[in-house]
Amino acid sequence: MGALIERLRRGTVREAAADKGFTLIELMVAMMIFSIFLAIMITSIIALTRGASQVQVAAVSTNQELAVFQRLDRQIRYADGINQQG
């Protein structure tokens, strides 16, 4: 009975010693998965940044067009007051 207990103790010690860390393959797989995740995240961040800049450019140009049309409208509305009809 004592030999059986001793064998079980040695077996658990061997298993614990064999399970001290990661293998090179496990680390490479984990790094590959992380790099794929990182590539997807960076791609989506770049797409969001481009979309936001396009929206900002469209908003600025729309505001500029509105200002031009307001100036033109103001000049047309008040042109008869400035130039007297002959």
PyMOL Python script that loads the backbone (N, CA, C, O; Angstrom):
from pymol import cmd

cmd.read_pdbstr("""\
ATOM      1  N   MET A   1       0.815  -1.187   0.000  1.00  0.00           N
ATOM      2  CA  MET A   1       0.000   0.000   0.000  1.00  0.00           C
ATOM      3  C   MET A   1       0.864   1.259   0.000  1.00  0.00           C
ATOM      4  O   MET A   1       0.534   2.240  -0.666  1.00  0.00           O
ATOM      5  N   GLY A   2       1.950   1.231   0.734  1.00  0.00           N
ATOM      6  CA  GLY A   2       2.845   2.376   0.804  1.00  0.00           C
ATOM      7  C   GLY A   2       3.523   2.632  -0.533  1.00  0.00           C
ATOM      8  O   GLY A   2       3.775   3.783  -0.891  1.00  0.00           O
ATOM      9  N   ALA A   3       3.827   1.547  -1.290  1.00  0.00           N
ATOM     10  CA  ALA A   3       4.472   1.703  -2.594  1.00  0.00           C
ATOM     11  C   ALA A   3       3.506   2.334  -3.594  1.00  0.00           C
ATOM     12  O   ALA A   3       3.913   3.133  -4.437  1.00  0.00           O
ATOM     13  N   LEU A   4       2.246   1.979  -3.499  1.00  0.00           N
ATOM     14  CA  LEU A   4       1.236   2.560  -4.379  1.00  0.00           C
ATOM     15  C   LEU A   4       1.091   4.055  -4.129  1.00  0.00           C
ATOM     16  O   LEU A   4       0.990   4.848  -5.065  1.00  0.00           O
ATOM     17  N   ILE A   5       1.082   4.423  -2.872  1.00  0.00           N
ATOM     18  CA  ILE A   5       0.976   5.847  -2.530  1.00  0.00           C
ATOM     19  C   ILE A   5       2.214   6.589  -3.025  1.00  0.00           C
ATOM     20  O   ILE A   5       2.114   7.706  -3.532  1.00  0.00           O
ATOM     21  N   GLU A   6       3.379   5.964  -2.875  1.00  0.00           N
ATOM     22  CA  GLU A   6       4.614   6.591  -3.344  1.00  0.00           C
ATOM     23  C   GLU A   6       4.611   6.747  -4.858  1.00  0.00           C
ATOM     24  O   GLU A   6       5.056   7.775  -5.369  1.00  0.00           O
ATOM     25  N   ARG A   7       4.120   5.752  -5.584  1.00  0.00           N
ATOM     26  CA  ARG A   7       4.023   5.849  -7.048  1.00  0.00           C
ATOM     27  C   ARG A   7       3.067   6.969  -7.465  1.00  0.00           C
ATOM     28  O   ARG A   7       3.354   7.717  -8.399  1.00  0.00           O
ATOM     29  N   LEU A   8       1.941   7.081  -6.779  1.00  0.00           N
ATOM     30  CA  LEU A   8       0.993   8.147  -7.089  1.00  0.00           C
ATOM     31  C   LEU A   8       1.607   9.525  -6.839  1.00  0.00           C
ATOM     32  O   LEU A   8       1.389  10.464  -7.604  1.00  0.00           O
ATOM     33  N   ARG A   9       2.381   9.626  -5.748  1.00  0.00           N
ATOM     34  CA  ARG A   9       3.041  10.896  -5.468  1.00  0.00           C
ATOM     35  C   ARG A   9       4.057  11.243  -6.553  1.00  0.00           C
ATOM     36  O   ARG A   9       4.130  12.390  -6.994  1.00  0.00           O
ATOM     37  N   ARG A  10       4.829  10.268  -6.975  1.00  0.00           N
ATOM     38  CA  ARG A  10       5.810  10.517  -8.038  1.00  0.00           C
ATOM     39  C   ARG A  10       5.125  10.885  -9.346  1.00  0.00           C
ATOM     40  O   ARG A  10       5.620  11.731 -10.091  1.00  0.00           O
ATOM     41  N   GLY A  11       3.995  10.260  -9.627  1.00  0.00           N
ATOM     42  CA  GLY A  11       3.257  10.561 -10.856  1.00  0.00           C
ATOM     43  C   GLY A  11       2.745  11.996 -10.873  1.00  0.00           C
ATOM     44  O   GLY A  11       2.815  12.674 -11.899  1.00  0.00           O
ATOM     45  N   THR A  12       2.239  12.450  -9.756  1.00  0.00           N
ATOM     46  CA  THR A  12       1.765  13.823  -9.696  1.00  0.00           C
ATOM     47  C   THR A  12       2.919  14.809  -9.745  1.00  0.00           C
ATOM     48  O   THR A  12       2.776  15.902 -10.294  1.00  0.00           O
ATOM     49  N   VAL A  13       4.047  14.443  -9.185  1.00  0.00           N
ATOM     50  CA  VAL A  13       5.215  15.319  -9.236  1.00  0.00           C
ATOM     51  C   VAL A  13       5.720  15.429 -10.662  1.00  0.00           C
ATOM     52  O   VAL A  13       6.093  16.513 -11.112  1.00  0.00           O
ATOM     53  N   ARG A  14       5.731  14.312 -11.376  1.00  0.00           N
ATOM     54  CA  ARG A  14       6.182  14.332 -12.770  1.00  0.00           C
ATOM     55  C   ARG A  14       5.242  15.158 -13.637  1.00  0.00           C
ATOM     56  O   ARG A  14       5.688  15.920 -14.495  1.00  0.00           O
ATOM     57  N   GLU A  15       3.942  15.007 -13.412  1.00  0.00           N
ATOM     58  CA  GLU A  15       2.982  15.786 -14.189  1.00  0.00           C
ATOM     59  C   GLU A  15       3.117  17.276 -13.895  1.00  0.00           C
ATOM     60  O   GLU A  15       3.026  18.098 -14.807  1.00  0.00           O
ATOM     61  N   ALA A  16       3.330  17.626 -12.647  1.00  0.00           N
ATOM     62  CA  ALA A  16       3.487  19.029 -12.302  1.00  0.00           C
ATOM     63  C   ALA A  16       4.777  19.594 -12.887  1.00  0.00           C
ATOM     64  O   ALA A  16       4.800  20.741 -13.333  1.00  0.00           O
ATOM     65  N   ALA A  17       5.834  18.818 -12.892  1.00  0.00           N
ATOM     66  CA  ALA A  17       7.104  19.279 -13.458  1.00  0.00           C
ATOM     67  C   ALA A  17       7.006  19.416 -14.970  1.00  0.00           C
ATOM     68  O   ALA A  17       7.626  20.311 -15.544  1.00  0.00           O
ATOM     69  N   ALA A  18       6.249  18.559 -15.623  1.00  0.00           N
ATOM     70  CA  ALA A  18       6.103  18.624 -17.081  1.00  0.00           C
ATOM     71  C   ALA A  18       5.192  19.778 -17.494  1.00  0.00           C
ATOM     72  O   ALA A  18       5.236  20.208 -18.647  1.00  0.00           O
ATOM     73  N   ASP A  19       4.384  20.277 -16.592  1.00  0.00           N
ATOM     74  CA  ASP A  19       3.419  21.331 -16.913  1.00  0.00           C
ATOM     75  C   ASP A  19       3.858  22.681 -16.340  1.00  0.00           C
ATOM     76  O   ASP A  19       3.043  23.426 -15.795  1.00  0.00           O
ATOM     77  N   LYS A  20       5.134  22.983 -16.466  1.00  0.00           N
ATOM     78  CA  LYS A  20       5.644  24.223 -15.899  1.00  0.00           C
ATOM     79  C   LYS A  20       5.422  25.434 -16.794  1.00  0.00           C
ATOM     80  O   LYS A  20       5.347  26.549 -16.277  1.00  0.00           O
ATOM     81  N   GLY A  21       5.312  25.274 -18.101  1.00  0.00           N
ATOM     82  CA  GLY A  21       5.193  26.436 -18.970  1.00  0.00           C
ATOM     83  C   GLY A  21       4.549  26.084 -20.296  1.00  0.00           C
ATOM     84  O   GLY A  21       3.957  25.019 -20.471  1.00  0.00           O
ATOM     85  N   PHE A  22       4.688  27.025 -21.228  1.00  0.00           N
ATOM     86  CA  PHE A  22       4.112  26.857 -22.552  1.00  0.00           C
ATOM     87  C   PHE A  22       5.186  26.354 -23.514  1.00  0.00           C
ATOM     88  O   PHE A  22       6.378  26.603 -23.334  1.00  0.00           O
ATOM     89  N   THR A  23       4.734  25.653 -24.518  1.00  0.00           N
ATOM     90  CA  THR A  23       5.671  25.238 -25.559  1.00  0.00           C
ATOM     91  C   THR A  23       5.793  26.355 -26.587  1.00  0.00           C
ATOM     92  O   THR A  23       5.002  27.298 -26.602  1.00  0.00           O
ATOM     93  N   LEU A  24       6.784  26.231 -27.429  1.00  0.00           N
ATOM     94  CA  LEU A  24       7.011  27.240 -28.456  1.00  0.00           C
ATOM     95  C   LEU A  24       5.832  27.290 -29.438  1.00  0.00           C
ATOM     96  O   LEU A  24       5.450  28.366 -29.898  1.00  0.00           O
ATOM     97  N   ILE A  25       5.272  26.142 -29.749  1.00  0.00           N
ATOM     98  CA  ILE A  25       4.127  26.085 -30.671  1.00  0.00           C
ATOM     99  C   ILE A  25       2.932  26.807 -30.068  1.00  0.00           C
ATOM    100  O   ILE A  25       2.244  27.556 -30.762  1.00  0.00           O
ATOM    101  N   GLU A  26       2.679  26.588 -28.781  1.00  0.00           N
ATOM    102  CA  GLU A  26       1.550  27.262 -28.131  1.00  0.00           C
ATOM    103  C   GLU A  26       1.736  28.775 -28.147  1.00  0.00           C
ATOM    104  O   GLU A  26       0.784  29.516 -28.392  1.00  0.00           O
ATOM    105  N   LEU A  27       2.947  29.231 -27.889  1.00  0.00           N
ATOM    106  CA  LEU A  27       3.212  30.668 -27.930  1.00  0.00           C
ATOM    107  C   LEU A  27       3.048  31.231 -29.335  1.00  0.00           C
ATOM    108  O   LEU A  27       2.511  32.325 -29.507  1.00  0.00           O
ATOM    109  N   MET A  28       3.505  30.496 -30.333  1.00  0.00           N
ATOM    110  CA  MET A  28       3.380  30.963 -31.714  1.00  0.00           C
ATOM    111  C   MET A  28       1.912  31.033 -32.130  1.00  0.00           C
ATOM    112  O   MET A  28       1.506  31.981 -32.802  1.00  0.00           O
ATOM    113  N   VAL A  29       1.125  30.050 -31.744  1.00  0.00           N
ATOM    114  CA  VAL A  29      -0.301  30.060 -32.079  1.00  0.00           C
ATOM    115  C   VAL A  29      -0.999  31.231 -31.390  1.00  0.00           C
ATOM    116  O   VAL A  29      -1.817  31.919 -32.000  1.00  0.00           O
ATOM    117  N   ALA A  30      -0.672  31.452 -30.123  1.00  0.00           N
ATOM    118  CA  ALA A  30      -1.282  32.565 -29.399  1.00  0.00           C
ATOM    119  C   ALA A  30      -0.889  33.907 -30.027  1.00  0.00           C
ATOM    120  O   ALA A  30      -1.724  34.804 -30.144  1.00  0.00           O
ATOM    121  N   MET A  31       0.363  34.045 -30.425  1.00  0.00           N
ATOM    122  CA  MET A  31       0.803  35.285 -31.062  1.00  0.00           C
ATOM    123  C   MET A  31       0.141  35.471 -32.414  1.00  0.00           C
ATOM    124  O   MET A  31      -0.184  36.600 -32.783  1.00  0.00           O
ATOM    125  N   MET A  32      -0.066  34.408 -33.158  1.00  0.00           N
ATOM    126  CA  MET A  32      -0.725  34.488 -34.452  1.00  0.00           C
ATOM    127  C   MET A  32      -2.180  34.918 -34.289  1.00  0.00           C
ATOM    128  O   MET A  32      -2.660  35.770 -35.037  1.00  0.00           O
ATOM    129  N   ILE A  33      -2.879  34.344 -33.329  1.00  0.00           N
ATOM    130  CA  ILE A  33      -4.264  34.725 -33.072  1.00  0.00           C
ATOM    131  C   ILE A  33      -4.337  36.186 -32.648  1.00  0.00           C
ATOM    132  O   ILE A  33      -5.211  36.921 -33.107  1.00  0.00           O
ATOM    133  N   PHE A  34      -3.425  36.612 -31.776  1.00  0.00           N
ATOM    134  CA  PHE A  34      -3.408  38.002 -31.336  1.00  0.00           C
ATOM    135  C   PHE A  34      -3.094  38.948 -32.490  1.00  0.00           C
ATOM    136  O   PHE A  34      -3.684  40.025 -32.579  1.00  0.00           O
ATOM    137  N   SER A  35      -2.176  38.566 -33.372  1.00  0.00           N
ATOM    138  CA  SER A  35      -1.842  39.444 -34.503  1.00  0.00           C
ATOM    139  C   SER A  35      -3.008  39.542 -35.489  1.00  0.00           C
ATOM    140  O   SER A  35      -3.220  40.606 -36.071  1.00  0.00           O
ATOM    141  N   ILE A  36      -3.761  38.472 -35.691  1.00  0.00           N
ATOM    142  CA  ILE A  36      -4.945  38.532 -36.551  1.00  0.00           C
ATOM    143  C   ILE A  36      -5.985  39.461 -35.933  1.00  0.00           C
ATOM    144  O   ILE A  36      -6.577  40.281 -36.634  1.00  0.00           O
ATOM    145  N   PHE A  37      -6.208  39.338 -34.642  1.00  0.00           N
ATOM    146  CA  PHE A  37      -7.140  40.221 -33.939  1.00  0.00           C
ATOM    147  C   PHE A  37      -6.686  41.672 -34.030  1.00  0.00           C
ATOM    148  O   PHE A  37      -7.501  42.567 -34.255  1.00  0.00           O
ATOM    149  N   LEU A  38      -5.405  41.905 -33.858  1.00  0.00           N
ATOM    150  CA  LEU A  38      -4.860  43.258 -33.933  1.00  0.00           C
ATOM    151  C   LEU A  38      -5.003  43.840 -35.335  1.00  0.00           C
ATOM    152  O   LEU A  38      -5.314  45.022 -35.484  1.00  0.00           O
ATOM    153  N   ALA A  39      -4.782  43.028 -36.359  1.00  0.00           N
ATOM    154  CA  ALA A  39      -4.935  43.496 -37.737  1.00  0.00           C
ATOM    155  C   ALA A  39      -6.384  43.888 -38.029  1.00  0.00           C
ATOM    156  O   ALA A  39      -6.636  44.890 -38.697  1.00  0.00           O
ATOM    157  N   ILE A  40      -7.318  43.109 -37.534  1.00  0.00           N
ATOM    158  CA  ILE A  40      -8.735  43.430 -37.731  1.00  0.00           C
ATOM    159  C   ILE A  40      -9.088  44.729 -37.016  1.00  0.00           C
ATOM    160  O   ILE A  40      -9.807  45.563 -37.567  1.00  0.00           O
ATOM    161  N   MET A  41      -8.593  44.908 -35.806  1.00  0.00           N
ATOM    162  CA  MET A  41      -8.884  46.126 -35.052  1.00  0.00           C
ATOM    163  C   MET A  41      -8.284  47.360 -35.724  1.00  0.00           C
ATOM    164  O   MET A  41      -8.947  48.392 -35.828  1.00  0.00           O
ATOM    165  N   ILE A  42      -7.043  47.261 -36.178  1.00  0.00           N
ATOM    166  CA  ILE A  42      -6.394  48.404 -36.824  1.00  0.00           C
ATOM    167  C   ILE A  42      -7.111  48.765 -38.119  1.00  0.00           C
ATOM    168  O   ILE A  42      -7.295  49.944 -38.419  1.00  0.00           O
ATOM    169  N   THR A  43      -7.515  47.765 -38.882  1.00  0.00           N
ATOM    170  CA  THR A  43      -8.241  48.014 -40.125  1.00  0.00           C
ATOM    171  C   THR A  43      -9.559  48.730 -39.856  1.00  0.00           C
ATOM    172  O   THR A  43      -9.912  49.669 -40.569  1.00  0.00           O
ATOM    173  N   SER A  44     -10.281  48.296 -38.839  1.00  0.00           N
ATOM    174  CA  SER A  44     -11.556  48.945 -38.529  1.00  0.00           C
ATOM    175  C   SER A  44     -11.345  50.363 -38.003  1.00  0.00           C
ATOM    176  O   SER A  44     -12.147  51.249 -38.299  1.00  0.00           O
ATOM    177  N   ILE A  45     -10.296  50.593 -37.237  1.00  0.00           N
ATOM    178  CA  ILE A  45     -10.020  51.951 -36.746  1.00  0.00           C
ATOM    179  C   ILE A  45      -9.669  52.872 -37.901  1.00  0.00           C
ATOM    180  O   ILE A  45     -10.112  54.020 -37.930  1.00  0.00           O
ATOM    181  N   ILE A  46      -8.881  52.390 -38.854  1.00  0.00           N
ATOM    182  CA  ILE A  46      -8.526  53.203 -40.022  1.00  0.00           C
ATOM    183  C   ILE A  46      -9.768  53.514 -40.848  1.00  0.00           C
ATOM    184  O   ILE A  46      -9.925  54.636 -41.329  1.00  0.00           O
ATOM    185  N   ALA A  47     -10.649  52.535 -41.017  1.00  0.00           N
ATOM    186  CA  ALA A  47     -11.884  52.769 -41.774  1.00  0.00           C
ATOM    187  C   ALA A  47     -12.773  53.794 -41.071  1.00  0.00           C
ATOM    188  O   ALA A  47     -13.364  54.653 -41.726  1.00  0.00           O
ATOM    189  N   LEU A  48     -12.872  53.710 -39.754  1.00  0.00           N
ATOM    190  CA  LEU A  48     -13.668  54.688 -39.011  1.00  0.00           C
ATOM    191  C   LEU A  48     -13.072  56.082 -39.128  1.00  0.00           C
ATOM    192  O   LEU A  48     -13.811  57.058 -39.259  1.00  0.00           O
ATOM    193  N   THR A  49     -11.758  56.190 -39.083  1.00  0.00           N
ATOM    194  CA  THR A  49     -11.106  57.494 -39.194  1.00  0.00           C
ATOM    195  C   THR A  49     -11.340  58.101 -40.575  1.00  0.00           C
ATOM    196  O   THR A  49     -11.633  59.291 -40.695  1.00  0.00           O
ATOM    197  N   ARG A  50     -11.210  57.285 -41.606  1.00  0.00           N
ATOM    198  CA  ARG A  50     -11.465  57.785 -42.967  1.00  0.00           C
ATOM    199  C   ARG A  50     -12.914  58.219 -43.132  1.00  0.00           C
ATOM    200  O   ARG A  50     -13.182  59.260 -43.732  1.00  0.00           O
ATOM    201  N   GLY A  51     -13.830  57.453 -42.619  1.00  0.00           N
ATOM    202  CA  GLY A  51     -15.244  57.816 -42.705  1.00  0.00           C
ATOM    203  C   GLY A  51     -15.541  59.111 -41.980  1.00  0.00           C
ATOM    204  O   GLY A  51     -16.294  59.948 -42.477  1.00  0.00           O
ATOM    205  N   ALA A  52     -14.952  59.278 -40.804  1.00  0.00           N
ATOM    206  CA  ALA A  52     -15.175  60.511 -40.045  1.00  0.00           C
ATOM    207  C   ALA A  52     -14.597  61.714 -40.767  1.00  0.00           C
ATOM    208  O   ALA A  52     -15.204  62.784 -40.764  1.00  0.00           O
ATOM    209  N   SER A  53     -13.437  61.558 -41.384  1.00  0.00           N
ATOM    210  CA  SER A  53     -12.851  62.692 -42.109  1.00  0.00           C
ATOM    211  C   SER A  53     -13.667  63.033 -43.355  1.00  0.00           C
ATOM    212  O   SER A  53     -13.789  64.206 -43.708  1.00  0.00           O
ATOM    213  N   GLN A  54     -14.221  62.037 -44.017  1.00  0.00           N
ATOM    214  CA  GLN A  54     -15.068  62.308 -45.178  1.00  0.00           C
ATOM    215  C   GLN A  54     -16.344  63.041 -44.763  1.00  0.00           C
ATOM    216  O   GLN A  54     -16.795  63.946 -45.464  1.00  0.00           O
ATOM    217  N   VAL A  55     -16.914  62.660 -43.647  1.00  0.00           N
ATOM    218  CA  VAL A  55     -18.108  63.345 -43.149  1.00  0.00           C
ATOM    219  C   VAL A  55     -17.767  64.785 -42.784  1.00  0.00           C
ATOM    220  O   VAL A  55     -18.549  65.698 -43.052  1.00  0.00           O
ATOM    221  N   GLN A  56     -16.611  64.987 -42.177  1.00  0.00           N
ATOM    222  CA  GLN A  56     -16.213  66.342 -41.804  1.00  0.00           C
ATOM    223  C   GLN A  56     -15.997  67.215 -43.034  1.00  0.00           C
ATOM    224  O   GLN A  56     -16.399  68.379 -43.044  1.00  0.00           O
ATOM    225  N   VAL A  57     -15.369  66.668 -44.070  1.00  0.00           N
ATOM    226  CA  VAL A  57     -15.156  67.426 -45.307  1.00  0.00           C
ATOM    227  C   VAL A  57     -16.495  67.766 -45.959  1.00  0.00           C
ATOM    228  O   VAL A  57     -16.684  68.878 -46.452  1.00  0.00           O
ATOM    229  N   ALA A  58     -17.417  66.816 -45.960  1.00  0.00           N
ATOM    230  CA  ALA A  58     -18.735  67.080 -46.541  1.00  0.00           C
ATOM    231  C   ALA A  58     -19.474  68.162 -45.754  1.00  0.00           C
ATOM    232  O   ALA A  58     -20.145  69.004 -46.351  1.00  0.00           O
ATOM    233  N   ALA A  59     -19.362  68.152 -44.443  1.00  0.00           N
ATOM    234  CA  ALA A  59     -20.035  69.165 -43.627  1.00  0.00           C
ATOM    235  C   ALA A  59     -19.442  70.550 -43.870  1.00  0.00           C
ATOM    236  O   ALA A  59     -20.178  71.533 -43.958  1.00  0.00           O
ATOM    237  N   VAL A  60     -18.132  70.632 -43.978  1.00  0.00           N
ATOM    238  CA  VAL A  60     -17.490  71.931 -44.222  1.00  0.00           C
ATOM    239  C   VAL A  60     -17.882  72.470 -45.590  1.00  0.00           C
ATOM    240  O   VAL A  60     -18.208  73.650 -45.721  1.00  0.00           O
ATOM    241  N   SER A  61     -17.854  71.620 -46.607  1.00  0.00           N
ATOM    242  CA  SER A  61     -18.216  72.094 -47.944  1.00  0.00           C
ATOM    243  C   SER A  61     -19.693  72.482 -48.019  1.00  0.00           C
ATOM    244  O   SER A  61     -20.046  73.430 -48.719  1.00  0.00           O
ATOM    245  N   THR A  62     -20.549  71.768 -47.313  1.00  0.00           N
ATOM    246  CA  THR A  62     -21.961  72.130 -47.282  1.00  0.00           C
ATOM    247  C   THR A  62     -22.162  73.490 -46.624  1.00  0.00           C
ATOM    248  O   THR A  62     -22.954  74.304 -47.097  1.00  0.00           O
ATOM    249  N   ASN A  63     -21.452  73.730 -45.545  1.00  0.00           N
ATOM    250  CA  ASN A  63     -21.555  75.034 -44.879  1.00  0.00           C
ATOM    251  C   ASN A  63     -21.043  76.162 -45.772  1.00  0.00           C
ATOM    252  O   ASN A  63     -21.618  77.250 -45.795  1.00  0.00           O
ATOM    253  N   GLN A  64     -19.976  75.904 -46.498  1.00  0.00           N
ATOM    254  CA  GLN A  64     -19.446  76.920 -47.406  1.00  0.00           C
ATOM    255  C   GLN A  64     -20.416  77.209 -48.544  1.00  0.00           C
ATOM    256  O   GLN A  64     -20.608  78.366 -48.917  1.00  0.00           O
ATOM    257  N   GLU A  65     -21.024  76.170 -49.097  1.00  0.00           N
ATOM    258  CA  GLU A  65     -22.013  76.363 -50.159  1.00  0.00           C
ATOM    259  C   GLU A  65     -23.216  77.146 -49.645  1.00  0.00           C
ATOM    260  O   GLU A  65     -23.735  78.015 -50.345  1.00  0.00           O
ATOM    261  N   LEU A  66     -23.654  76.851 -48.452  1.00  0.00           N
ATOM    262  CA  LEU A  66     -24.778  77.573 -47.858  1.00  0.00           C
ATOM    263  C   LEU A  66     -24.434  79.050 -47.676  1.00  0.00           C
ATOM    264  O   LEU A  66     -25.272  79.914 -47.932  1.00  0.00           O
ATOM    265  N   ALA A  67     -23.220  79.348 -47.240  1.00  0.00           N
ATOM    266  CA  ALA A  67     -22.802  80.741 -47.068  1.00  0.00           C
ATOM    267  C   ALA A  67     -22.774  81.473 -48.402  1.00  0.00           C
ATOM    268  O   ALA A  67     -23.181  82.632 -48.480  1.00  0.00           O
ATOM    269  N   VAL A  68     -22.293  80.803 -49.461  1.00  0.00           N
ATOM    270  CA  VAL A  68     -22.249  81.422 -50.786  1.00  0.00           C
ATOM    271  C   VAL A  68     -23.660  81.725 -51.279  1.00  0.00           C
ATOM    272  O   VAL A  68     -23.910  82.821 -51.780  1.00  0.00           O
ATOM    273  N   PHE A  69     -24.580  80.783 -51.150  1.00  0.00           N
ATOM    274  CA  PHE A  69     -25.947  81.000 -51.605  1.00  0.00           C
ATOM    275  C   PHE A  69     -26.655  82.070 -50.778  1.00  0.00           C
ATOM    276  O   PHE A  69     -27.479  82.812 -51.313  1.00  0.00           O
ATOM    277  N   GLN A  70     -26.352  82.163 -49.496  1.00  0.00           N
ATOM    278  CA  GLN A  70     -26.946  83.227 -48.681  1.00  0.00           C
ATOM    279  C   GLN A  70     -26.443  84.596 -49.119  1.00  0.00           C
ATOM    280  O   GLN A  70     -27.221  85.548 -49.182  1.00  0.00           O
ATOM    281  N   ARG A  71     -25.152  84.709 -49.423  1.00  0.00           N
ATOM    282  CA  ARG A  71     -24.616  85.988 -49.916  1.00  0.00           C
ATOM    283  C   ARG A  71     -25.233  86.359 -51.260  1.00  0.00           C
ATOM    284  O   ARG A  71     -25.604  87.510 -51.492  1.00  0.00           O
ATOM    285  N   LEU A  72     -25.336  85.366 -52.141  1.00  0.00           N
ATOM    286  CA  LEU A  72     -25.931  85.619 -53.452  1.00  0.00           C
ATOM    287  C   LEU A  72     -27.394  86.026 -53.303  1.00  0.00           C
ATOM    288  O   LEU A  72     -27.850  86.951 -53.975  1.00  0.00           O
ATOM    289  N   ASP A  73     -28.118  85.358 -52.446  1.00  0.00           N
ATOM    290  CA  ASP A  73     -29.515  85.700 -52.210  1.00  0.00           C
ATOM    291  C   ASP A  73     -29.649  87.117 -51.659  1.00  0.00           C
ATOM    292  O   ASP A  73     -30.522  87.872 -52.088  1.00  0.00           O
ATOM    293  N   ARG A  74     -28.800  87.471 -50.725  1.00  0.00           N
ATOM    294  CA  ARG A  74     -28.847  88.810 -50.146  1.00  0.00           C
ATOM    295  C   ARG A  74     -28.556  89.876 -51.195  1.00  0.00           C
ATOM    296  O   ARG A  74     -29.208  90.920 -51.220  1.00  0.00           O
ATOM    297  N   GLN A  75     -27.577  89.615 -52.063  1.00  0.00           N
ATOM    298  CA  GLN A  75     -27.251  90.590 -53.106  1.00  0.00           C
ATOM    299  C   GLN A  75     -28.377  90.721 -54.113  1.00  0.00           C
ATOM    300  O   GLN A  75     -28.667  91.826 -54.570  1.00  0.00           O
ATOM    301  N   ILE A  76     -29.013  89.629 -54.464  1.00  0.00           N
ATOM    302  CA  ILE A  76     -30.112  89.689 -55.433  1.00  0.00           C
ATOM    303  C   ILE A  76     -31.326  90.380 -54.830  1.00  0.00           C
ATOM    304  O   ILE A  76     -31.983  91.166 -55.513  1.00  0.00           O
ATOM    305  N   ARG A  77     -31.637  90.109 -53.572  1.00  0.00           N
ATOM    306  CA  ARG A  77     -32.804  90.717 -52.930  1.00  0.00           C
ATOM    307  C   ARG A  77     -32.673  92.230 -52.800  1.00  0.00           C
ATOM    308  O   ARG A  77     -33.638  92.964 -53.009  1.00  0.00           O
ATOM    309  N   TYR A  78     -31.484  92.686 -52.457  1.00  0.00           N
ATOM    310  CA  TYR A  78     -31.315  94.113 -52.198  1.00  0.00           C
ATOM    311  C   TYR A  78     -30.657  94.855 -53.361  1.00  0.00           C
ATOM    312  O   TYR A  78     -30.246  96.004 -53.195  1.00  0.00           O
ATOM    313  N   ALA A  79     -30.549  94.235 -54.516  1.00  0.00           N
ATOM    314  CA  ALA A  79     -29.926  94.889 -55.666  1.00  0.00           C
ATOM    315  C   ALA A  79     -30.784  96.025 -56.191  1.00  0.00           C
ATOM    316  O   ALA A  79     -30.244  97.027 -56.659  1.00  0.00           O
ATOM    317  N   ASP A  80     -32.105  95.901 -56.129  1.00  0.00           N
ATOM    318  CA  ASP A  80     -32.959  96.977 -56.653  1.00  0.00           C
ATOM    319  C   ASP A  80     -32.904  98.205 -55.766  1.00  0.00           C
ATOM    320  O   ASP A  80     -33.169  99.305 -56.249  1.00  0.00           O
ATOM    321  N   GLY A  81     -32.573  98.071 -54.498  1.00  0.00           N
ATOM    322  CA  GLY A  81     -32.439  99.224 -53.619  1.00  0.00           C
ATOM    323  C   GLY A  81     -31.146  99.979 -53.853  1.00  0.00           C
ATOM    324  O   GLY A  81     -31.089 101.189 -53.638  1.00  0.00           O
ATOM    325  N   ILE A  82     -30.120  99.291 -54.284  1.00  0.00           N
ATOM    326  CA  ILE A  82     -28.829  99.929 -54.520  1.00  0.00           C
ATOM    327  C   ILE A  82     -28.812 100.609 -55.902  1.00  0.00           C
ATOM    328  O   ILE A  82     -28.388 101.757 -56.034  1.00  0.00           O
ATOM    329  N   ASN A  83     -29.267  99.900 -56.895  1.00  0.00           N
ATOM    330  CA  ASN A  83     -29.275 100.439 -58.258  1.00  0.00           C
ATOM    331  C   ASN A  83     -30.694 100.947 -58.557  1.00  0.00           C
ATOM    332  O   ASN A  83     -31.635 100.166 -58.695  1.00  0.00           O
ATOM    333  N   GLN A  84     -30.816 102.255 -58.650  1.00  0.00           N
ATOM    334  CA  GLN A  84     -32.124 102.832 -58.968  1.00  0.00           C
ATOM    335  C   GLN A  84     -32.478 102.546 -60.427  1.00  0.00           C
ATOM    336  O   GLN A  84     -31.647 102.645 -61.330  1.00  0.00           O
ATOM    337  N   GLN A  85     -33.701 102.201 -60.607  1.00  0.00           N
ATOM    338  CA  GLN A  85     -34.141 101.946 -61.980  1.00  0.00           C
ATOM    339  C   GLN A  85     -34.262 103.273 -62.718  1.00  0.00           C
ATOM    340  O   GLN A  85     -34.780 104.255 -62.186  1.00  0.00           O
ATOM    341  N   GLY A  86     -33.780 103.280 -63.933  1.00  0.00           N
ATOM    342  CA  GLY A  86     -33.686 104.503 -64.690  1.00  0.00           C
ATOM    343  C   GLY A  86     -34.862 104.778 -65.489  1.00  0.00           C
ATOM    344  O   GLY A  86     -34.912 105.792 -66.185  1.00  0.00           O
TER     345      GLY A  86
END
""", "prot")
cmd.dss("prot")
cmd.show_as("cartoon", "prot")
cmd.util.cbc("prot")
cmd.orient("prot")
